[in-house]
Amino acid sequence: VLGDDAAFDYAIANRKRFFAGLPLIYENVNDIAKAEKYQNDPLITGVVEEFPVRETIKLAKTIQKNAEKIVIITDDSVSGLGSAKQILNQQSNFPELKFEIFDCRKMSQEEIQHNISKFSNDTILMYTVFNVDKNGKRYTLAQSVKMITDAAKIPVFKADEAGMGYGLFGGYQLSYASVGK
């Protein structure tokens, strides 16, 4: 059983060496296109982590009525990039919005907070995954969400339940209990 994108990538890259002839069951792969490449393989199956991004953006637009852009808060992890890709895939549904990546891996904690504090009502902030900053400092989900929400002057949205209760706005959420079922 492969939990998330990094485990999926590892198993695929080392399939012949370690997993020859074994069924691979993935869960919560964020990069849907990557998982779909193996949909006809009889030894690979699983569940992708498909977020209700379109619905979340629509909800965010009712709150951030003057929004001109969406800023995707992420890092360069495999899961972060896969999650960001799902949001970027919504660009054609929202041509009036500019989509940007805010890569926390390229900034220190101070730079992240300073840059997040600059965003105003013309921006929809979408949090995906942020575990590591440019100095290699690691953060738990609670720590990274608190860092972002403490600095933000506007709501920070998320399309899955991870981080709810820490200051993020949801509304339309992927439930991990339903994914497991």
C-alpha positions in Angstrom: 0.0 0.0 0.0 1.5 3.3 -1.1 0.6 6.4 0.8 0.8 9.6 -1.2 2.9 10.7 -4.2 6.4 10.1 -2.9 5.6 6.4 -2.1 3.9 6.0 -5.4 6.9 7.4 -7.3 9.3 5.2 -5.3 7.4 2.1 -6.0 7.1 2.8 -9.7 10.8 3.7 -10.0 11.8 0.5 -8.1 9.1 -1.8 -9.3 11.3 -4.3 -11.1 13.8 -4.4 -8.3 11.6 -4.6 -5.2 8.0 -5.1 -6.3 8.0 -7.4 -9.4 4.7 -9.2 -9.7 3.3 -7.6 -6.6 0.0 -5.6 -6.6 0.5 -1.9 -5.8 -2.3 -0.1 -4.2 -1.9 3.7 -3.9 -3.9 6.1 -1.8 -4.0 9.9 -2.0 -1.9 10.5 -5.0 -2.2 14.2 -5.8 -1.0 14.1 -9.4 -4.0 12.6 -11.0 -2.5 12.4 -14.5 0.4 10.4 -13.1 -1.9 7.9 -11.5 -4.0 7.7 -14.7 -1.0 6.5 -16.6 -1.3 3.2 -14.8 -5.0 2.7 -15.0 -4.7 -0.2 -17.4 -2.0 -2.0 -15.4 -3.7 -5.0 -13.7 -1.3 -4.8 -10.7 -1.8 -1.1 -9.9 -4.9 0.4 -8.5 -5.9 3.0 -6.0 -7.5 6.3 -5.1 -6.4 9.7 -6.1 -6.7 12.7 -3.9 -8.9 14.8 -6.2 -9.7 18.1 -4.4 -13.0 20.0 -5.0 -10.9 22.9 -6.3 -13.4 24.4 -8.6 -16.0 24.6 -5.9 -13.6 26.0 -3.4 -12.5 28.8 -5.8 -16.2 29.6 -6.5 -16.7 29.9 -2.7 -13.6 32.0 -2.3 -14.8 34.4 -5.0 -18.0 35.0 -3.0 -15.8 36.2 -0.1 -12.9 37.8 -2.1 -15.3 39.6 -4.6 -12.5 41.7 -6.0 -10.1 38.8 -6.6 -7.8 39.1 -9.6 -5.5 36.3 -8.8 -5.1 33.0 -7.0 -1.9 32.4 -5.1 -1.1 28.7 -4.5 0.9 28.3 -1.3 3.0 25.1 -1.6 6.5 23.7 -1.5 8.4 21.7 -4.1 7.5 18.3 -2.6 5.9 15.8 -4.9 2.6 16.1 -3.0 2.8 19.9 -3.0 3.5 20.0 -6.8 0.7 17.5 -7.5 -1.8 19.5 -5.3 -0.7 22.8 -7.0 -1.2 21.2 -10.4 -4.9 20.4 -9.5 -5.4 24.1 -8.8 -3.5 25.2 -11.9 -5.7 22.9 -14.0 -8.7 25.2 -13.1 -7.3 28.2 -15.0 -9.5 27.6 -18.0 -12.6 27.7 -15.7 -11.5 31.0 -14.2 -10.0 33.0 -17.1 -10.5 36.3 -15.2 -8.0 35.1 -12.5 -4.2 35.0 -12.8 -2.8 31.9 -11.1 0.6 32.1 -9.3 2.7 29.6 -7.3 4.1 30.8 -3.9 6.9 28.3 -3.3 7.7 28.3 0.4 10.8 26.1 -0.4 12.4 29.2 -1.9 12.0 31.4 1.2 12.9 31.5 4.9 10.2 31.6 7.6 10.6 35.4 7.8 10.4 35.9 4.0 7.3 33.7 3.8 5.5 35.6 6.5 6.6 39.0 5.1 5.5 38.1 1.6 2.2 36.5 2.7 1.4 39.7 4.7 1.5 41.7 1.5 -1.5 40.1 -0.1 -4.8 41.9 -0.1 -8.4 41.5 -1.1 -7.5 41.2 -4.8 -6.0 37.8 -4.0 -7.3 34.4 -3.1 -4.8 32.4 -1.1 -5.0 28.6 -1.5 -2.9 26.5 0.8 -1.8 23.1 -0.4 1.3 21.6 1.3 4.2 23.3 3.0 6.7 21.2 5.0 10.1 22.8 4.4 11.5 26.3 3.9 14.7 27.3 2.0 16.8 26.7 5.1 15.7 23.1 5.3 13.6 23.8 8.4 10.7 21.3 8.6 7.2 22.2 9.8 4.3 20.2 10.9 0.9 20.9 9.3 -0.2 22.9 12.4 3.1 24.9 12.4 3.0 25.8 8.7 -0.7 26.7 8.7 -0.2 28.9 11.8 2.7 30.6 10.2 0.7 31.4 7.0 -2.6 32.4 8.7 -0.9 34.5 11.4 0.8 36.5 8.6 -2.2 36.7 6.2 -4.5 39.7 6.3 -7.0 37.8 4.2 -8.6 34.3 4.4 -6.5 31.3 3.4 -8.5 28.6 1.7 -8.0 24.8 1.4 -9.8 22.2 -0.5 -9.2 19.2 1.8 -9.8 18.7 5.5 -6.1 18.6 6.5 -5.5 21.8 8.5 -9.1 22.6 9.2 -9.4 23.9 12.8 -6.0 25.6 12.5 -7.3 28.8 10.8 -7.9 27.8 7.2 -11.1 28.3 5.3 -12.7 25.3 3.7 -16.3 24.9 2.7 -15.8 22.3 0.0 -13.4 19.7 1.3 -12.0 16.3 0.4 -12.7 14.0 3.3 -9.9 11.6 4.1 -12.3 9.2 5.8 -14.2 9.0 2.5 -11.0 8.4 0.6 -10.2 5.5 2.9 -13.6 4.0 2.5 
